[in-house]
């Protein structure tokens, strides 16, 4: 897989970003069962710029949000605006999103939108930017209340590293399971009692 930061000679980061945005928009999601009566939705796809402004997404991403309102900035949604859909918000979302901003500021110290995002974060949280936790999201599993399918967990895969050209992300939503249960299911090499029908 070619990442935007590894763009071929003669192309630019903007070209690579546009390529990922087109791929994200054209990603078709499907609904299947990961266990009897429990749905698996994906891929849920989106792309952001270097300051987490959403620049492209597929239909499954739009359906994830309450009333289909796609957030303008997915970082702000994870940190604050989307709390009603984010169970155990501090543990799974806040402490995993904020370290990513720290890293991105080091990567792009002269980016004005990132500087503004850092100011917004400090004002919103009422504390210094640095926050304990680990950066994600590649391979991360987090709880989510899906607007259409209810409580479950997301498996998150970053298709590209975050950088000046942003990032593309592809996710799968597993209805009715906690992060702990989903980690166990994804580690299982064989179906359990005929109930498990595959991982993301």
URSULKA-V870274 format. One line per field, one symbol per residue. ss: DSSP state (@ for helix, = for strand, . for the rest). phi: phi as a letter, one per 40 degrees, with the letter a starting at -180 (. if undefined). A space follows every 50 residues. Layout:
ss=???
phi=???
This chain:
ss=...@@@......@@@@@@@@@@@@@....======..===========.. ..=====.@@@@@@.@@@....=@@@@@@@@.@@@...@@@@@@@@@@@@ @@@@@@@....@@@@@@@@@@@@@@..............=======...= ========........=========...@@@@@@@@@.............
phi=.ccdcbccdgbbdccccccccccccccccbbbbcadgbcbbiccbabbcc bgccbaabcccdcccdfgccccbccccccaccdcbbdfdcccbccbccdc cdcccccbcbcccccccccdcccccgadcdbcibcbbdgcbbcacccbbg cabbcbbccbccaccgabbbbbbbcgbcdcccdccccccbdbfgccbhbc
